[in-house]
């Protein structure tokens, strides 16, 4: 996935998305 960080999306939200992607890969 491509993560676009703008004024609307905080680093924490991006980090949560990345964690979700990693957890899917580990299942």
C-alpha positions in Angstrom: 0.0 0.0 0.0 1.0 3.6 -0.5 0.7 5.8 2.5 0.0 9.5 1.7 0.6 11.7 4.7 -1.1 15.1 4.5 -2.7 17.5 7.0 -5.6 15.2 7.5 -3.7 12.0 8.4 -1.4 11.9 11.5 1.7 9.7 11.8 -0.2 7.6 14.4 -2.9 6.8 11.9 -0.3 5.8 9.3 1.4 3.6 11.9 -1.9 1.9 12.8 -2.4 1.1 9.1 1.1 -0.3 8.7 0.6 -2.5 11.9 -2.7 -3.8 10.4 -0.9 -4.7 7.1 1.9 -6.5 9.0 -0.6 -8.4 11.2 -2.3 -9.6 8.0 1.0 -10.9 6.7 1.7 -12.8 9.9 -1.6 -14.6 10.0 
